[in-house]
Amino acid sequence: MSVPRTLARLALGGALVFAGTTHLTSAREAFRAQVPTWLTAKTPLTEDQVVLASGVVEIALGAALVSGVKRNTVGNLAATFFTAIFPGNISQLVTRTDAFGLDTDRKRAVRLVFQPVLVAVSLWSTRR
């Protein structure tokens, strides 16, 4: 595996572990702001349960990316995860919810551009 791909995989893994940890601790309230209301209205889950579950998933994916086991599978799972949480980012824009310093529509819209980048890095960094 090339050095740039390895570095990207390790960086993405570290970022996921960090973000997942903040889901469970310091940024828990801010992450609740991103949970779309339709999700909690149509499921028995609360905003907090969604945040906690997504944090655990992020930590697991990040650890797996860092460890390098089953890279292709983990890359696919990470890409799927980033795709699955994209509606939360859209919801934050549509509902004009402030969180993480995203306090304008422009900032919230610019953030949407980076989600496909995360999907691409997940896939690219885990291939040979």
MMTF fields as JSON, N, C-alpha, C and O atoms, coordinates in Angstrom:
{
  "mmtfVersion": "1.0.0",
  "mmtfProducer": "UNKNOWN",
  "numBonds": 511,
  "numAtoms": 512,
  "numGroups": 128,
  "numChains": 1,
  "numModels": 1,
  "chainsPerModel": [1],
  "groupsPerChain": [128],
  "chainIdList": ["A"],
  "bondAtomList": [4, 2, 8, 6, 12, 10, 16, 14, 20, 18, 24, 22, 28, 26, 32, 30, 36, 34, 40, 38, 44, 42, 48, 46, 52, 50, 56, 54, 60, 58, 64, 62, 68, 66, 72, 70, 76, 74, 80, 78, 84, 82, 88, 86, 92, 90, 96, 94, 100, 98, 104, 102, 108, 106, 112, 110, 116, 114, 120, 118, 124, 122, 128, 126, 132, 130, 136, 134, 140, 138, 144, 142, 148, 146, 152, 150, 156, 154, 160, 158, 164, 162, 168, 166, 172, 170, 176, 174, 180, 178, 184, 182, 188, 186, 192, 190, 196, 194, 200, 198, 204, 202, 208, 206, 212, 210, 216, 214, 220, 218, 224, 222, 228, 226, 232, 230, 236, 234, 240, 238, 244, 242, 248, 246, 252, 250, 256, 254, 260, 258, 264, 262, 268, 266, 272, 270, 276, 274, 280, 278, 284, 282, 288, 286, 292, 290, 296, 294, 300, 298, 304, 302, 308, 306, 312, 310, 316, 314, 320, 318, 324, 322, 328, 326, 332, 330, 336, 334, 340, 338, 344, 342, 348, 346, 352, 350, 356, 354, 360, 358, 364, 362, 368, 366, 372, 370, 376, 374, 380, 378, 384, 382, 388, 386, 392, 390, 396, 394, 400, 398, 404, 402, 408, 406, 412, 410, 416, 414, 420, 418, 424, 422, 428, 426, 432, 430, 436, 434, 440, 438, 444, 442, 448, 446, 452, 450, 456, 454, 460, 458, 464, 462, 468, 466, 472, 470, 476, 474, 480, 478, 484, 482, 488, 486, 492, 490, 496, 494, 500, 498, 504, 502, 508, 506],
  "bondOrderList": [1, 1, 1, 1, 1, 1, 1, 1, 1, 1, 1, 1, 1, 1, 1, 1, 1, 1, 1, 1, 1, 1, 1, 1, 1, 1, 1, 1, 1, 1, 1, 1, 1, 1, 1, 1, 1, 1, 1, 1, 1, 1, 1, 1, 1, 1, 1, 1, 1, 1, 1, 1, 1, 1, 1, 1, 1, 1, 1, 1, 1, 1, 1, 1, 1, 1, 1, 1, 1, 1, 1, 1, 1, 1, 1, 1, 1, 1, 1, 1, 1, 1, 1, 1, 1, 1, 1, 1, 1, 1, 1, 1, 1, 1, 1, 1, 1, 1, 1, 1, 1, 1, 1, 1, 1, 1, 1, 1, 1, 1, 1, 1, 1, 1, 1, 1, 1, 1, 1, 1, 1, 1, 1, 1, 1, 1, 1],
  "groupList": [{"groupName": "MET", "atomNameList": ["N", "CA", "C", "O"], "elementList": ["N", "C", "C", "O"], "formalChargeList": [0, 0, 0, 0], "bondAtomList": [1, 0, 2, 1, 3, 2], "bondOrderList": [1, 1, 2], "singleLetterCode": "M", "chemCompType": "L-PEPTIDE LINKING"}, {"groupName": "SER", "atomNameList": ["N", "CA", "C", "O"], "elementList": ["N", "C", "C", "O"], "formalChargeList": [0, 0, 0, 0], "bondAtomList": [1, 0, 2, 1, 3, 2], "bondOrderList": [1, 1, 2], "singleLetterCode": "S", "chemCompType": "L-PEPTIDE LINKING"}, {"groupName": "VAL", "atomNameList": ["N", "CA", "C", "O"], "elementList": ["N", "C", "C", "O"], "formalChargeList": [0, 0, 0, 0], "bondAtomList": [1, 0, 2, 1, 3, 2], "bondOrderList": [1, 1, 2], "singleLetterCode": "V", "chemCompType": "L-PEPTIDE LINKING"}, {"groupName": "PRO", "atomNameList": ["N", "CA", "C", "O"], "elementList": ["N", "C", "C", "O"], "formalChargeList": [0, 0, 0, 0], "bondAtomList": [1, 0, 2, 1, 3, 2], "bondOrderList": [1, 1, 2], "singleLetterCode": "P", "chemCompType": "L-PEPTIDE LINKING"}, {"groupName": "ARG", "atomNameList": ["N", "CA", "C", "O"], "elementList": ["N", "C", "C", "O"], "formalChargeList": [0, 0, 0, 0], "bondAtomList": [1, 0, 2, 1, 3, 2], "bondOrderList": [1, 1, 2], "singleLetterCode": "R", "chemCompType": "L-PEPTIDE LINKING"}, {"groupName": "THR", "atomNameList": ["N", "CA", "C", "O"], "elementList": ["N", "C", "C", "O"], "formalChargeList": [0, 0, 0, 0], "bondAtomList": [1, 0, 2, 1, 3, 2], "bondOrderList": [1, 1, 2], "singleLetterCode": "T", "chemCompType": "L-PEPTIDE LINKING"}, {"groupName": "LEU", "atomNameList": ["N", "CA", "C", "O"], "elementList": ["N", "C", "C", "O"], "formalChargeList": [0, 0, 0, 0], "bondAtomList": [1, 0, 2, 1, 3, 2], "bondOrderList": [1, 1, 2], "singleLetterCode": "L", "chemCompType": "L-PEPTIDE LINKING"}, {"groupName": "ALA", "atomNameList": ["N", "CA", "C", "O"], "elementList": ["N", "C", "C", "O"], "formalChargeList": [0, 0, 0, 0], "bondAtomList": [1, 0, 2, 1, 3, 2], "bondOrderList": [1, 1, 2], "singleLetterCode": "A", "chemCompType": "L-PEPTIDE LINKING"}, {"groupName": "GLY", "atomNameList": ["N", "CA", "C", "O"], "elementList": ["N", "C", "C", "O"], "formalChargeList": [0, 0, 0, 0], "bondAtomList": [1, 0, 2, 1, 3, 2], "bondOrderList": [1, 1, 2], "singleLetterCode": "G", "chemCompType": "PEPTIDE LINKING"}, {"groupName": "PHE", "atomNameList": ["N", "CA", "C", "O"], "elementList": ["N", "C", "C", "O"], "formalChargeList": [0, 0, 0, 0], "bondAtomList": [1, 0, 2, 1, 3, 2], "bondOrderList": [1, 1, 2], "singleLetterCode": "F", "chemCompType": "L-PEPTIDE LINKING"}, {"groupName": "HIS", "atomNameList": ["N", "CA", "C", "O"], "elementList": ["N", "C", "C", "O"], "formalChargeList": [0, 0, 0, 0], "bondAtomList": [1, 0, 2, 1, 3, 2], "bondOrderList": [1, 1, 2], "singleLetterCode": "H", "chemCompType": "L-PEPTIDE LINKING"}, {"groupName": "GLU", "atomNameList": ["N", "CA", "C", "O"], "elementList": ["N", "C", "C", "O"], "formalChargeList": [0, 0, 0, 0], "bondAtomList": [1, 0, 2, 1, 3, 2], "bondOrderList": [1, 1, 2], "singleLetterCode": "E", "chemCompType": "L-PEPTIDE LINKING"}, {"groupName": "GLN", "atomNameList": ["N", "CA", "C", "O"], "elementList": ["N", "C", "C", "O"], "formalChargeList": [0, 0, 0, 0], "bondAtomList": [1, 0, 2, 1, 3, 2], "bondOrderList": [1, 1, 2], "singleLetterCode": "Q", "chemCompType": "L-PEPTIDE LINKING"}, {"groupName": "TRP", "atomNameList": ["N", "CA", "C", "O"], "elementList": ["N", "C", "C", "O"], "formalChargeList": [0, 0, 0, 0], "bondAtomList": [1, 0, 2, 1, 3, 2], "bondOrderList": [1, 1, 2], "singleLetterCode": "W", "chemCompType": "L-PEPTIDE LINKING"}, {"groupName": "LYS", "atomNameList": ["N", "CA", "C", "O"], "elementList": ["N", "C", "C", "O"], "formalChargeList": [0, 0, 0, 0], "bondAtomList": [1, 0, 2, 1, 3, 2], "bondOrderList": [1, 1, 2], "singleLetterCode": "K", "chemCompType": "L-PEPTIDE LINKING"}, {"groupName": "ASP", "atomNameList": ["N", "CA", "C", "O"], "elementList": ["N", "C", "C", "O"], "formalChargeList": [0, 0, 0, 0], "bondAtomList": [1, 0, 2, 1, 3, 2], "bondOrderList": [1, 1, 2], "singleLetterCode": "D", "chemCompType": "L-PEPTIDE LINKING"}, {"groupName": "ILE", "atomNameList": ["N", "CA", "C", "O"], "elementList": ["N", "C", "C", "O"], "formalChargeList": [0, 0, 0, 0], "bondAtomList": [1, 0, 2, 1, 3, 2], "bondOrderList": [1, 1, 2], "singleLetterCode": "I", "chemCompType": "L-PEPTIDE LINKING"}, {"groupName": "ASN", "atomNameList": ["N", "CA", "C", "O"], "elementList": ["N", "C", "C", "O"], "formalChargeList": [0, 0, 0, 0], "bondAtomList": [1, 0, 2, 1, 3, 2], "bondOrderList": [1, 1, 2], "singleLetterCode": "N", "chemCompType": "L-PEPTIDE LINKING"}],
  "groupTypeList": [0, 1, 2, 3, 4, 5, 6, 7, 4, 6, 7, 6, 8, 8, 7, 6, 2, 9, 7, 8, 5, 5, 10, 6, 5, 1, 7, 4, 11, 7, 9, 4, 7, 12, 2, 3, 5, 13, 6, 5, 7, 14, 5, 3, 6, 5, 11, 15, 12, 2, 2, 6, 7, 1, 8, 2, 2, 11, 16, 7, 6, 8, 7, 7, 6, 2, 1, 8, 2, 14, 4, 17, 5, 2, 8, 17, 6, 7, 7, 5, 9, 9, 5, 7, 16, 9, 3, 8, 17, 16, 1, 12, 6, 2, 5, 4, 5, 15, 7, 9, 8, 6, 15, 5, 15, 4, 14, 4, 7, 2, 4, 6, 2, 9, 12, 3, 2, 6, 2, 7, 2, 1, 6, 13, 1, 5, 4, 4],
  "groupIdList": [1, 2, 3, 4, 5, 6, 7, 8, 9, 10, 11, 12, 13, 14, 15, 16, 17, 18, 19, 20, 21, 22, 23, 24, 25, 26, 27, 28, 29, 30, 31, 32, 33, 34, 35, 36, 37, 38, 39, 40, 41, 42, 43, 44, 45, 46, 47, 48, 49, 50, 51, 52, 53, 54, 55, 56, 57, 58, 59, 60, 61, 62, 63, 64, 65, 66, 67, 68, 69, 70, 71, 72, 73, 74, 75, 76, 77, 78, 79, 80, 81, 82, 83, 84, 85, 86, 87, 88, 89, 90, 91, 92, 93, 94, 95, 96, 97, 98, 99, 100, 101, 102, 103, 104, 105, 106, 107, 108, 109, 110, 111, 112, 113, 114, 115, 116, 117, 118, 119, 120, 121, 122, 123, 124, 125, 126, 127, 128],
  "secStructList": [7, 7, 2, 2, 2, 2, 2, 2, 2, 2, 2, 2, 2, 2, 2, 2, 2, 2, 2, 2, 2, 2, 2, 2, 6, 6, 6, 2, 2, 2, 2, 2, 6, 6, 1, 7, 2, 2, 2, 2, 2, 2, 1, 1, 7, 7, 2, 2, 2, 2, 2, 2, 2, 2, 2, 2, 2, 2, 2, 2, 2, 2, 2, 2, 2, 2, 2, 6, 6, 6, 2, 2, 2, 2, 2, 2, 2, 2, 2, 2, 2, 2, 2, 2, 6, 2, 2, 2, 2, 2, 2, 2, 2, 2, 6, 6, 7, 7, 5, 6, 6, 5, 7, 1, 2, 2, 2, 2, 2, 2, 2, 2, 2, 2, 2, 2, 2, 2, 2, 2, 2, 2, 2, 2, 6, 6, 7, 7],
  "xCoordList": [0.858, 0.0, 0.899, 1.936, 0.493, 1.313, 1.296, 0.365, 2.334, 2.449, 1.308, 0.728, 0.957, -0.153, -1.478, -2.228, -1.756, -2.991, -2.956, -3.954, -1.824, -1.693, -1.872, -2.581, -1.236, -1.37, -2.817, -3.32, -3.481, -4.883, -5.761, -6.648, -5.517, -6.298, -6.089, -7.05, -4.85, -4.559, -5.16, -5.697, -5.072, -5.653, -7.171, -7.76, -7.8, -9.25, -9.649, -10.623, -8.901, -9.183, -9.052, -9.908, -7.982, -7.799, -8.895, -9.37, -9.295, -10.374, -11.687, -12.446, -11.955, -13.186, -13.178, -14.187, -12.05, -11.968, -12.182, -12.915, -11.546, -11.719, -13.172, -13.755, -13.755, -15.146, -16.095, -17.01, -15.878, -16.728, -16.646, -17.652, -15.452, -15.268, -16.006, -16.595, -15.98, -16.691, -18.205, -18.944, -18.676, -20.113, -20.531, -21.638, -19.642, -19.957, -19.649, -20.055, -18.941, -18.479, -18.788, -19.939, -17.782, -17.851, -18.789, -19.317, -19.015, -19.842, -21.194, -21.869, -21.568, -22.809, -24.025, -24.846, -24.134, -25.274, -25.242, -26.278, -24.072, -23.958, -24.335, -24.978, -23.942, -24.302, -25.805, -26.365, -26.459, -27.923, -28.605, -29.649, -28.01, -28.593, -28.614, -29.36, -27.823, -27.752, -28.687, -28.851, -29.291, -30.187, -31.487, -32.183, -31.813, -33.044, -34.283, -34.376, -35.219, -36.428, -37.232, -37.878, -37.199, -37.952, -37.423, -38.175, -36.126, -35.55, -36.115, -36.504, -36.159, -36.671, -38.194, -38.772, -38.847, -40.306, -40.769, -41.861, -39.938, -40.339, -39.692, -39.918, -38.898, -38.263, -38.415, -38.745, -38.179, -38.258, -37.002, -36.888, -36.077, -34.817, -34.945, -35.675, -34.226, -34.132, -32.919, -32.058, -32.853, -31.678, -30.407, -29.402, -30.452, -29.268, -28.841, -27.646, -29.787, -29.445, -28.79, -27.851, -29.286, -28.689, -27.257, -26.357, -27.049, -25.707, -24.766, -23.639, -25.218, -24.368, -24.036, -22.885, -25.039, -24.81, -23.851, -22.946, -24.048, -23.164, -21.744, -20.779, -21.608, -20.284, -19.566, -18.376, -20.285, -19.693, -19.281, -18.207, -20.131, -19.811, -18.571, -17.696, -18.498, -17.329, -16.046, -15.02, -16.095, -14.909, -14.5, -13.317, -15.459, -15.163, -14.575, -13.588, -15.179, -14.658, -13.257, -12.368, -13.068, -11.758, -10.687, -9.588, -11.002, -10.039, -9.716, -8.564, -10.736, -10.51, -9.658, -8.795, -9.895, -9.064, -7.616, -6.7, -7.407, -6.045, -5.352, -4.171, -6.091, -5.484, -5.133, -4.213, -5.854, -5.563, -6.15, -5.874, -6.953, -7.545, -8.67, -9.441, -8.759, -9.839, -10.115, -11.245, -9.048, -9.12, -10.268, -11.001, -10.441, -11.51, -12.876, -13.693, -13.123, -14.418, -14.636, -15.712, -13.628, -13.753, -13.915, -14.688, -13.206, -13.365, -14.784, -15.358, -15.346, -16.733, -17.696, -18.638, -17.46, -18.332, -18.234, -19.244, -17.021, -16.85, -17.555, -18.208, -17.419, -18.101, -19.613, -20.314, -20.105, -21.541, -21.987, -23.051, -21.178, -21.496, -21.577, -22.527, -20.59, -20.602, -21.806, -22.345, -22.219, -23.416, -24.669, -25.578, -24.704, -25.878, -26.09, -27.231, -25.023, -25.184, -25.366, -25.623, -25.236, -25.39, -26.743, -26.788, -27.855, -29.136, -29.126, -29.841, -28.334, -28.22, -27.584, -27.975, -26.601, -25.958, -26.92, -26.961, -27.685, -28.692, -29.75, -30.159, -30.183, -31.179, -30.683, -31.446, -29.401, -28.851, -28.93, -29.193, -28.706, -28.814, -30.274, -30.588, -31.151, -32.559, -33.234, -34.03, -32.912, -33.541, -32.786, -33.202, -31.666, -30.841, -30.414, -30.471, -29.991, -29.565, -28.084, -27.25, -27.763, -26.375, -25.736, -26.3, -24.57, -23.764, -22.378, -22.236, -21.379, -19.992, -19.5, -18.664, -20.004, -19.589, -20.229, -19.907, -21.122, -21.831, -23.075, -24.176, -22.867, -23.929, -24.5, -25.235, -24.155, -24.749, -25.115, -24.564, -26.047, -26.413, -25.219, -25.043, -24.418, -23.241, -22.287, -21.831, -21.986, -21.089, -21.688, -20.983, -22.991, -23.637, -23.631, -23.474, -23.799, -23.793, -22.398, -22.248, -21.385, -20.006, -19.652, -18.94, -20.138, -19.855, -20.361, -19.734, -21.477, -22.046, -21.083, -21.089, -20.261, -19.303, -18.283, -17.783, -17.979, -16.931, -17.382, -16.539, -18.667, -19.138, -18.746, -18.246, -18.952, -18.48, -16.961, -16.465, -16.229, -14.777, -14.45, -13.548, -15.176, -14.95, -15.255, -14.539, -16.31, -16.64, -15.483, -15.027, -15.017, -13.929, -12.646, -11.981, -12.297, -11.083, -11.227, -10.269, -12.417, -12.653, -12.345, -11.7, -12.8, -12.607, -11.169, -10.548, -10.657, -9.318, -8.232, -7.311, -8.34, -7.269, -7.23, -6.269, -8.249, -8.297, -8.088, -8.246, -7.73, -7.451, -5.952, -5.208, -5.519, -4.082, -3.699, -2.537],
  "yCoordList": [-1.18, 0.0, 1.237, 1.26, 2.257, 3.454, 4.277, 4.193, 5.06, 5.907, 6.923, 7.081, 7.623, 8.576, 7.911, 8.464, 6.742, 6.033, 5.614, 5.737, 5.129, 4.722, 5.916, 5.827, 7.029, 8.23, 8.727, 9.138, 8.691, 9.121, 8.193, 8.657, 6.887, 5.92, 6.143, 6.123, 6.353, 6.59, 7.904, 7.975, 8.941, 10.243, 10.141, 10.655, 9.481, 9.317, 8.482, 8.797, 7.43, 6.602, 7.388, 7.295, 8.16, 8.982, 10.016, 10.261, 10.625, 11.624, 10.98, 11.571, 9.782, 9.086, 8.722, 8.881, 8.24, 7.911, 9.169, 9.15, 10.259, 11.526, 11.985, 12.298, 12.022, 12.482, 11.579, 12.062, 10.281, 9.35, 9.562, 9.488, 9.824, 10.081, 11.349, 11.399, 12.374, 13.605, 13.415, 14.131, 12.446, 12.114, 11.671, 11.963, 10.976, 10.405, 11.363, 11.117, 12.445, 13.336, 14.803, 15.23, 15.553, 17.017, 17.613, 18.702, 16.958, 17.545, 16.849, 16.987, 16.124, 15.342, 16.21, 15.836, 17.351, 18.236, 18.79, 18.86, 19.179, 19.715, 18.654, 18.968, 17.41, 16.349, 16.087, 15.701, 16.291, 16.124, 17.078, 16.756, 18.246, 19.243, 18.753, 19.291, 17.759, 17.261, 16.083, 15.673, 15.545, 14.41, 14.925, 15.74, 14.451, 14.935, 14.571, 13.47, 15.495, 15.243, 14.076, 13.349, 13.888, 12.774, 11.427, 10.454, 11.359, 10.088, 9.678, 8.527, 10.614, 10.281, 10.197, 9.561, 10.832, 10.752, 9.398, 8.933, 8.773, 7.527, 6.287, 5.175, 6.467, 5.33, 5.506, 6.598, 4.45, 4.589, 5.229, 5.326, 5.657, 6.211, 7.678, 8.447, 8.045, 9.453, 10.067, 9.347, 11.39, 12.069, 11.587, 11.317, 11.482, 11.077, 9.653, 9.378, 8.757, 7.391, 7.339, 6.574, 8.151, 8.217, 8.738, 8.202, 9.767, 10.342, 9.323, 9.147, 8.657, 7.666, 6.506, 6.075, 6.008, 4.888, 5.281, 4.519, 6.471, 6.889, 7.119, 6.888, 7.567, 7.721, 6.398, 6.293, 5.39, 4.056, 3.509, 2.924, 3.699, 3.241, 3.968, 3.348, 5.268, 6.029, 5.538, 5.395, 5.283, 4.784, 3.43, 3.195, 2.545, 1.218, 1.309, 0.641, 2.135, 2.301, 2.913, 2.469, 3.926, 4.565, 3.602, 3.571, 2.816, 1.831, 0.794, 0.388, 0.37, -0.612, -0.023, -0.708, 1.241, 1.885, 1.985, 1.727, 2.351, 2.477, 1.114, 1.002, 0.086, -1.243, -1.83, -2.641, -1.429, -1.911, -3.273, -3.812, -3.837, -5.149, -5.011, -4.052, -5.957, -6.003, -4.627, -4.138, -4.025, -2.638, -2.376, -1.402, -3.22, -2.97, -2.958, -2.077, -3.928, -4.018, -2.807, -2.21, -2.448, -1.306, -0.01, 0.862, 0.124, 1.301, 1.409, 2.497, 0.282, 0.275, 0.647, 1.409, 0.111, 0.431, 1.91, 2.546, 2.45, 3.875, 4.749, 5.732, 4.388, 5.145, 5.074, 6.067, 3.907, 3.732, 4.567, 5.185, 4.588, 5.385, 6.865, 7.545, 7.368, 8.784, 9.117, 10.221, 8.185, 8.369, 8.375, 9.179, 7.474, 7.346, 8.577, 8.915, 9.244, 10.413, 11.716, 12.763, 11.655, 12.852, 13.538, 14.768, 12.795, 13.477, 14.364, 15.366, 14.017, 14.872, 16.206, 17.241, 16.181, 17.423, 18.268, 19.492, 17.603, 18.316, 18.917, 20.065, 18.135, 18.613, 19.848, 20.786, 19.848, 21.002, 22.251, 23.344, 22.099, 23.23, 23.665, 24.849, 22.713, 23.029, 23.652, 24.58, 23.138, 23.648, 24.839, 25.425, 25.186, 26.317, 26.169, 27.118, 24.966, 24.673, 24.994, 24.506, 25.811, 26.153, 25.055, 24.626, 24.612, 23.673, 23.621, 23.763, 23.422, 23.317, 24.557, 24.453, 25.716, 26.945, 27.147, 28.105, 26.26, 26.393, 27.228, 26.707, 28.527, 29.442, 30.281, 31.241, 29.907, 30.56, 29.476, 28.376, 29.811, 28.856, 28.548, 27.413, 29.543, 29.324, 28.304, 27.387, 28.46, 27.514, 26.103, 25.12, 26.017, 24.704, 24.087, 22.873, 24.905, 24.402, 23.953, 22.914, 24.725, 24.359, 23.022, 22.216, 22.792, 21.531, 20.339, 19.279, 20.506, 19.405, 18.904, 17.722, 19.802, 19.439, 18.433, 17.606, 18.495, 17.633, 16.208, 15.321, 15.962, 14.599, 13.653, 12.563, 14.024, 13.144, 12.946, 11.896, 13.949, 13.816, 12.725, 11.918, 12.699, 11.652, 10.268, 9.306, 10.172, 8.897, 8.49, 7.347, 9.426, 9.126, 8.725, 7.772, 9.431, 9.099, 7.733, 6.963, 7.435, 6.114, 5.0, 4.009, 5.169, 4.143, 4.139, 3.084, 5.318, 5.418, 4.944, 4.231, 5.336, 5.035, 3.565, 3.13, 2.819, 1.42, 0.445, -0.764, 0.978, 0.123, 0.052, 0.929, -0.971, -1.137, -0.329, -0.34],
  "zCoordList": [0.0, 0.0, 0.0, 0.663, -0.746, -0.872, 0.417, 1.218, 0.588, 1.776, 1.853, 2.927, 0.765, 0.866, 1.277, 2.081, 0.732, 1.102, 2.567, 3.278, 3.007, 4.41, 5.333, 6.336, 5.004, 5.837, 5.855, 6.901, 4.708, 4.644, 5.484, 6.2, 5.397, 6.178, 7.67, 8.438, 8.086, 9.502, 9.986, 11.091, 9.162, 9.536, 9.655, 10.606, 8.692, 8.742, 9.956, 10.639, 10.217, 11.389, 12.685, 13.565, 12.8, 13.994, 14.157, 15.266, 13.043, 13.09, 13.525, 14.293, 13.041, 13.434, 14.922, 15.608, 15.41, 16.843, 17.669, 18.658, 17.266, 17.985, 17.951, 18.989, 16.75, 16.608, 17.391, 18.057, 17.311, 18.053, 19.545, 20.251, 20.022, 21.454, 21.867, 22.947, 21.017, 21.364, 21.305, 21.981, 20.494, 20.507, 21.909, 22.362, 22.575, 23.884, 25.027, 26.163, 24.748, 25.827, 25.524, 25.618, 25.17, 25.12, 24.07, 24.294, 22.951, 21.891, 21.75, 20.73, 22.75, 22.669, 22.334, 21.496, 22.981, 22.731, 21.308, 20.646, 20.84, 19.482, 18.451, 17.449, 18.684, 17.75, 17.753, 16.727, 18.883, 18.933, 17.955, 17.389, 17.762, 16.856, 15.41, 14.591, 15.089, 13.722, 13.459, 12.31, 14.49, 14.296, 13.683, 14.289, 12.482, 11.837, 12.657, 13.2, 12.739, 13.53, 12.966, 13.721, 11.646, 11.062, 11.527, 11.589, 11.858, 12.305, 13.658, 13.853, 14.581, 15.914, 15.925, 16.806, 14.955, 14.876, 14.33, 14.656, 13.504, 12.848, 13.453, 12.977, 14.487, 15.156, 16.66, 17.124, 17.422, 18.877, 19.491, 20.713, 18.65, 19.147, 19.543, 18.917, 20.587, 20.967, 20.272, 19.765, 20.25, 19.683, 20.37, 19.711, 21.679, 22.426, 22.076, 21.972, 21.895, 21.52, 20.142, 19.924, 19.221, 17.882, 17.974, 17.327, 18.765, 18.929, 19.563, 19.1, 20.61, 21.274, 20.336, 20.257, 19.633, 18.715, 17.596, 17.255, 17.025, 15.94, 16.455, 15.726, 17.691, 18.283, 18.434, 18.138, 18.895, 19.042, 17.676, 17.536, 16.678, 15.32, 14.796, 14.191, 15.026, 14.571, 15.237, 14.573, 16.52, 17.219, 16.648, 16.401, 16.439, 15.896, 14.488, 14.181, 13.638, 12.282, 12.305, 11.578, 13.135, 13.229, 13.696, 13.142, 14.711, 15.219, 14.151, 13.998, 13.415, 12.353, 11.231, 10.683, 10.887, 9.863, 10.317, 9.535, 11.554, 12.079, 12.114, 11.787, 12.511, 12.616, 11.252, 11.142, 10.224, 8.886, 8.547, 7.475, 9.44, 9.148, 8.139, 8.182, 7.243, 6.239, 5.644, 5.64, 5.146, 4.671, 3.713, 3.886, 2.71, 1.728, 2.386, 2.117, 3.241, 3.925, 4.82, 4.811, 5.585, 6.492, 5.699, 6.096, 4.599, 3.747, 3.209, 3.169, 2.797, 2.319, 3.439, 3.226, 4.625, 5.769, 6.146, 6.448, 6.128, 6.45, 5.405, 5.753, 4.136, 3.08, 3.252, 3.059, 3.612, 3.852, 5.046, 5.012, 6.098, 7.284, 6.922, 7.308, 6.185, 5.811, 4.932, 5.006, 4.122, 3.303, 4.18, 3.975, 5.154, 6.025, 6.903, 7.219, 7.297, 8.172, 7.395, 7.989, 6.084, 5.252, 5.438, 5.449, 5.586, 5.826, 7.074, 7.119, 8.078, 9.26, 8.925, 9.464, 8.035, 7.611, 6.775, 6.904, 5.925, 5.132, 6.057, 5.884, 7.033, 7.994, 8.734, 8.967, 9.104, 9.808, 8.931, 9.434, 7.627, 6.71, 6.558, 6.676, 6.299, 6.04, 7.254, 7.12, 8.443, 9.668, 10.253, 11.253, 9.609, 10.057, 11.52, 12.303, 11.861, 13.223, 13.382, 12.619, 14.368, 14.659, 15.502, 16.508, 15.089, 15.868, 15.242, 14.027, 16.049, 15.592, 14.856, 13.958, 15.224, 14.561, 13.194, 12.492, 12.819, 11.547, 11.81, 11.985, 11.83, 12.242, 11.1, 11.328, 9.875, 8.709, 7.692, 7.708, 6.817, 5.769, 4.872, 4.43, 4.611, 3.762, 4.381, 3.698, 5.668, 6.334, 6.335, 6.107, 6.593, 6.603, 5.205, 5.068, 4.17, 2.795, 2.373, 1.729, 2.731, 2.392, 3.025, 2.426, 4.211, 4.889, 4.084, 4.082, 3.409, 2.627, 1.555, 1.21, 1.034, -0.01, 0.513, -0.249, 1.778, 2.325, 2.597, 2.737, 2.676, 2.933, 1.788, 2.063, 0.523, -0.555, -0.537, -0.947, -0.064, 0.052, 1.075, 0.852, 2.188, 3.188, 2.62, 2.899, 1.831, 1.182, 0.263, 0.3, -0.553, -1.494, -0.765, -1.17, 0.292, 1.052, 1.717, 1.774, 2.215, 2.814, 1.815, 2.158, 0.604, -0.413, -0.954, -1.076, -1.271, -1.856, -0.893, -1.293, 0.37, 1.323, 1.754, 2.387, 1.42, 1.852, 0.696, 0.861, -0.479, -1.636, -1.863, -1.424, -2.533, -2.834, -4.043, -4.45]
}
